[in-house]
Structures are given as structure tokens and as C-alpha cells.
Amino acid sequence: MKPASLEAARAAKVAALAALGSLGGLAGIGITRAGSGYALKVNLSEPPSPEGSVPEEFDGVPVTVEIVGPVRKR
């Protein structure tokens, strides 16, 4: 996948949040560097269920997924 511009990643982040907001285990959505451009990073507290999978891209912006575990207060 081709990395996207920062502006495209910011716009896709809004769309991803709307689409994945109800996904169980969503810990956060951010923007990360990907080669010479940017990608979305979706942090999950647990692996998604088969019907709750995360797409490989939003609006042409690549998506990386990381299982970060539960979010806790320090």
C-alpha cells in the first residue's frame, strides 16, 4: 500500500473513528509514519472478533493494527 499525506491521514482518522467507534476492544486510533508518508494506527486491547475485523485501509490511507492490551490508569 502507498503511504498517504498527513492531511489524508487526518481526514481518514475521522472516518475510521466513526466506523470503528463501536468496535469492542478499541483502545485508540492515531497517525503513524509509514515509509515516506503516513498511516493510521489502530490500537486494540484484545484481538478483534471475526465479524469485527479492521479494514486494511480507510479512504486510501493504510491501517496498521496493534494489540496493546487493556488500558489502565497508572
Secondary structure, DSSP 8 states (H G I E B T S, - for coil): ---B-HHHHHHHHHHHHHHHTT-TTEEEEEEEEETTEEEEEEEESS---GGG---SEETTEEEEEEE-------
